[in-house]
Structure formats: C-alpha cells, structure tokens
Amino acid sequence: MDSRRSDTNKKIYTVAETAKMLHVNRNKVYELIGAGLLPALKLGSLKILESSLDAFLEKYNGYDLSDFDNICELVSQQVGD
C-alpha cells in the first residue's frame, strides 16, 4: 500500500475537515459527535471515518437537525427558511 495517499483518497477526516465539508463550524461537529449522531474515534484528536460521514448523511438526509432533541422530517414549506 502506498503511504503517500493523495487527499482525494482520504478515508479519515479531522473535525475541521468534516465541518468544512458540512458547511458548519467545528462546534456543530463536536455536538453531533456528543449527541451520538455522528460516530467518531480518537487518534490523538477526534477523527471521523468517511464511511461514518456517508452513513450520517444518508440517514439524516431530509431531516431538520437544528434541535438534536427534536429531529424531524423536513416538510416542503420549511425548505429554504
């Protein structure tokens, strides 16, 4: 296995990288992890596996995650608010 993997082949993301991809701040990613919605592992600092991020996006696509205690499906009138 080539140890000089390019960023396009990356399978593990930092919290900052995950936040950038989700267009949220790092604190929101820590909140998602703390709420148990986004699995992570600690290797020095918290890391998110690409497969975990993909599963999270698939599971919560179409849902409002503004309030982790009240996750609900988006309805057409809410989209764009």
Phi, psi and omega per residue, in radians:
M1 nan 2.333 -3.122
D2 -1.333 2.128 -3.109
S3 -1.388 -0.110 3.141
R4 -1.725 0.910 -3.111
R5 -1.125 2.439 3.099
S6 -1.383 2.820 3.126
D7 -1.060 -0.463 -3.139
T8 -1.229 -0.314 3.123
N9 -1.783 0.174 -3.054
K10 -1.132 2.387 -3.118
K11 -2.044 -0.132 3.124
I12 -2.248 2.308 -3.100
Y13 -2.080 2.586 3.009
T14 -1.378 2.963 3.079
V15 -1.065 -0.742 -3.140
A16 -1.090 -0.751 3.120
E17 -1.130 -0.715 3.121
T18 -1.116 -0.758 3.117
A19 -1.049 -0.744 3.141
K20 -1.098 -0.746 -3.141
M21 -1.156 -0.605 -3.127
L22 -1.528 -0.094 -3.115
H23 1.040 0.762 3.055
V24 -2.309 3.001 3.085
N25 -1.488 2.905 -3.099
R26 -1.050 -0.615 -3.141
N27 -1.039 -0.648 3.123
K28 -1.133 -0.657 3.098
V29 -1.152 -0.759 3.076
Y30 -1.057 -0.658 3.106
E31 -1.144 -0.734 3.100
L32 -1.067 -0.734 3.109
I33 -1.154 -0.833 -3.127
G34 -1.076 -0.567 3.133
A35 -1.401 -0.088 3.140
G36 1.397 0.231 -3.123
L37 -1.515 -0.501 -3.126
L38 -2.185 1.891 3.131
P39 -1.125 2.532 3.115
A40 -2.538 2.928 3.046
L41 -2.352 2.767 -3.116
K42 -1.922 2.027 3.051
L43 -2.244 1.390 -3.000
G44 1.468 -1.086 3.017
S45 -2.253 2.995 -3.123
L46 -1.168 2.415 3.107
K47 -2.261 2.641 3.121
I48 -2.125 2.190 3.098
L49 -1.261 2.501 3.098
E50 -0.959 -0.704 -3.136
S51 -1.136 -0.613 3.095
S52 -1.197 -0.712 3.113
L53 -1.142 -0.759 3.105
D54 -1.058 -0.768 3.134
A55 -1.129 -0.707 3.101
F56 -1.052 -0.844 -3.120
L57 -1.117 -0.689 3.116
E58 -1.162 -0.783 -3.100
K59 -1.146 -0.718 -3.023
Y60 -1.802 0.169 3.052
N61 -1.091 2.212 -3.138
G62 1.580 0.162 -3.131
Y63 -2.041 2.653 3.066
D64 -1.598 2.007 -3.127
L65 -1.849 0.387 3.138
S66 -1.097 -0.608 -3.136
D67 -2.223 1.885 -3.069
F68 -1.121 -0.346 3.101
D69 -1.499 -0.124 -3.108
N70 -2.500 1.084 3.129
I71 -1.331 2.189 -3.119
C72 -2.419 2.819 3.122
E73 -1.222 2.474 3.060
L74 -1.263 2.463 3.012
V75 -1.925 2.723 -2.999
S76 -0.963 -0.596 -3.137
Q77 -1.253 -0.379 -3.138
Q78 -1.420 -0.435 -3.097
V79 -1.114 2.208 3.138
G80 1.676 -0.141 3.105
D81 -1.233 nan nan
